[in-house]
Amino acid sequence: MNRILIAEDEERIASFVQKGLRANGFTTVVADDGDMALGHALTGAFDLMLLDIGLPGRDGFTVLRELREARVTLPVIVLTARDSVRDTVAGLEGGADDWMTKPFRFEELLARVRLRQRTAGRAPEVTLLRSGSLALDLRTRRARADERTVDLTAREFVLLEMFLRHPGQVLSREQILSHVWGYDFDPGSNIVDVYVRALRRKLGRSGWRRYGGWGTGCPEPGLRRTVGPSPGCGIRRPDEKPFTGGSSAAHRAFRGCTPCLSLSGRPSASVPSSGSALSSPSPAPPRPQCRRAARPRRLRPGHRRLDRHPGGRRLRRARAGLALTVTGVISSETLFAALGDETVWLLICAFVLAAAVTRTGLAGRAAVFLVGGARTVRQLVHLTTAGLVVTAFAVPATSGRAALALPVFLALAAALRERARLVVMLALLFPTVILLSAVATLIGAGAHLITVGVLWEQTGERLGFVQWLVLGLPLAVVSSHLAAELVLLTTTRRADRTGPVKITAAQIQEHAETAVEGPFTPAESRCLLLLATVVLLWCSEPLHGVSPAVVALIGALVATSPALGTVRFKDGLRTVPWPLLLFMAATMAMGVALSDSGAASWLVGWIPLGASTPPWLFLAGVVVVSTAAHLALQSRSARSSVLVPLVVAAAIGAGVNPVAAALASTAAAGFCHTLPSSAKPVALFADVPGTPTYTPRDLLRLSAFLAPLTAALVLAFALTVWPLLGVPVLLET
């Protein structure tokens, strides 16, 4: 069995199995969701499949069923944490060739793989790859080029093996990075170029030619189109013909394709995809040009446009903070002190704690506890809403909460598959509540930490975890349940709402990796106790005086300890969004610059405000602008970084309490439901493979009612509720 497909969504297990199989001479490919696994398996390029049951998208049972319905005889070994007799029988009768439960010993898995190999009667894995005068021995991990032995490093060996196993194919940077280095490297890095250059030096330049180019890709089947200018480099076997990217008809049929540029700037015959391949030394014939093709702007190799880079906006914000320091607007101590702010450390430790919670089965157990008692649709909606509000205490950032809640939604959608309107309603409910309930806690969104930092730098007032909880939790509960009722009324009919519902633990178990009922495992018990202790200490800060950041740090260290933890320390740190933290630190520094330089006062001076402006009118304007800001700025943190410094400065000039104005702006900015691209949770639930979900028209219809409701509710809290909780409307002199 030459090629093994590993369908596993847990990176730790997939890496462990992949390394073990590669060390024993097998070629492996990892698919981390059901759709990708099914697509790979249907290609017929694999000899064995290791299949996990709890995959995102299509689960393992669905993948197995569709494979057998397509008459694909690919041998399948199921690797799963489910050890019940019912699941084992269902898997084997559904077409699996073997069943292994987690945890397992790799020696046993290897023996079962070899057993499948003998049963299938396939030839053993080749141990020598050849291409002309180049040979690679997979056992000794050495290469021979022109009758001389070449010693390779581990990375060079894997890179050369990848080239030799894909002769004549162009491999994208992302493919090479994910195969050789994993997923921890930036696609814009030049590390691929460095290793290819070192490999060519070791193998010798005779018979090899390097090529490169930029373009938008080729529409041929099987080739992935790359968007935007990105470089390519590589090598091709000397005995192979150059790959020209397909026929003239195929190219002419693709409108809008831009011609590939070689390193010299001339049209190149190579495939204009970012990547590497084995290349022929003979010149290639010119490739047919596409109609209506326009030459893209020439860029340096390795250069990527910031507006197309996923972290471009955050990088520009960091550069802006650095520019303010260099020009003397703010001091270097101010810039770097923002990184050491305790709110930043609170968020870091909260992400590590969330990683520990996610590794356990607490989310599935909580879902069974909450929605298992629902007997009507309205009960199901409000119990789900209550559960989503609680997750704001355990998981920071709305995108993390959406990822945690997605398996629960899939289980509910599967249980209600015959009632499509209810499934669409739930698809709208989850992101709506996740976004509106984020205001409940200080760690609910990165924008909250930006607001706290700006208030501290501009007014000297710091909102702690408890004070934010007292002000934000009532608003989160009321707005979430009102929004849930609105979603229910706007997406379902009376007949849909009157029918009974019954969600069982078995239905939720189908989409869970761990047991959702029965006794708690020791890891789940420890994690639940730790989470409860941390939240309790956060809420009782006035009694013991320990900073929430210190409490979170202690909790993170316990959660990652070898004896008591559920996640390794480095795995927990991988979940921390470091670009977001740098973005927040730069934003805090820019807030100081706006205040100290007088720029904020100058900008506010253009707004016709004065002491005669009614406070309710000022707050209403702040709420309306903040509610609509998501149409221009999709990032919640970006909205707060732009609006809050100006709102604070304007509030002081209008005689309004800046704390009330900043809170109102931050809470109103939590509304971002108009478009699928308005927020990550909305985009995540808008496209769930195999499950009916909402359309852009559904979002617009919901937003038409939810936007004024959210704005009115925030304004009502700012004028009536928050003054009772210690935040007056008027600025106290």
HELIX and SHEET records of a PDB file:
HELIX    1   1 GLU A   11  ALA A   23  1                                  13    
HELIX    2   2 GLY A   34  LEU A   42  1                                   9    
HELIX    3   3 GLY A   60  GLU A   69  1                                  10    
HELIX    4   4 VAL A   85  GLU A   93  1                                   9    
HELIX    5   5 PHE A  106  ALA A  120  1                                  15    
HELIX    6   6 ALA A  154  ARG A  165  1                                  12    
HELIX    7   7 ARG A  173  ILE A  176  1                                   4    
HELIX    8   8 LEU A  177  TRP A  181  3                                   5    
HELIX    9   9 ILE A  191  LEU A  203  1                                  13    
HELIX   10  10 SER A  248  ALA A  253  1                                   6    
HELIX   11  11 LEU A  306  ARG A  308  5                                   3    
HELIX   12  12 GLY A  312  VAL A  326  1                                  15    
HELIX   13  13 SER A  332  LEU A  339  1                                   8    
HELIX   14  14 GLU A  342  ARG A  359  1                                  18    
HELIX   15  15 LEU A  362  VAL A  371  1                                  10    
HELIX   16  16 VAL A  377  VAL A  390  1                                  14    
HELIX   17  17 THR A  391  PHE A  393  5                                   3    
HELIX   18  18 THR A  398  ALA A  415  1                                  18    
HELIX   19  19 ALA A  420  LEU A  436  1                                  17    
HELIX   20  20 SER A  437  ALA A  440  5                                   4    
HELIX   21  21 LEU A  442  GLY A  444  5                                   3    
HELIX   22  22 GLY A  446  THR A  459  1                                  14    
HELIX   23  23 PHE A  465  THR A  491  1                                  27    
HELIX   24  24 ARG A  494  THR A  498  1                                   5    
HELIX   25  25 ALA A  505  GLN A  509  1                                   5    
HELIX   26  26 PRO A  522  CYS A  539  1                                  18    
HELIX   27  27 GLU A  541  HIS A  544  1                                   4    
HELIX   28  28 PRO A  548  ALA A  559  1                                  12    
HELIX   29  29 PHE A  569  ARG A  574  1                                   6    
HELIX   30  30 TRP A  578  SER A  597  1                                  20    
HELIX   31  31 ALA A  599  GLY A  605  1                                   7    
HELIX   32  32 PRO A  615  ALA A  628  1                                  14    
HELIX   33  33 ALA A  629  LEU A  631  5                                   3    
HELIX   34  34 ARG A  636  ALA A  654  1                                  19    
HELIX   35  35 PRO A  658  ALA A  668  1                                  11    
HELIX   36  36 PRO A  676  SER A  678  5                                   3    
HELIX   37  37 LYS A  680  ALA A  686  1                                   7    
HELIX   38  38 PRO A  696  ALA A  716  1                                  21    
HELIX   39  39 PHE A  717  VAL A  721  3                                   5    
HELIX   40  40 TRP A  722  LEU A  724  1                                   3    
SHEET    1   A 5 THR A  27  ALA A  31  0                                        
SHEET    2   A 5 ARG A   3  ALA A   7  1                                        
SHEET    3   A 5 LEU A  48  LEU A  51  1                                        
SHEET    4   A 5 VAL A  76  THR A  80  1                                        
SHEET    5   A 5 ASP A  98  THR A 101  1                                        
SHEET    1   B 4 LEU A 128  SER A 131  0                                        
SHEET    2   B 4 LEU A 134  ASP A 137 -1                                        
SHEET    3   B 4 ARG A 142  ALA A 145 -1                                        
SHEET    4   B 4 ARG A 148  ASP A 151 -1                                        
SHEET    1   C 2 LEU A 171  SER A 172  0                                        
SHEET    2   C 2 GLY A 275  SER A 276 -1                                        
END                                                                             
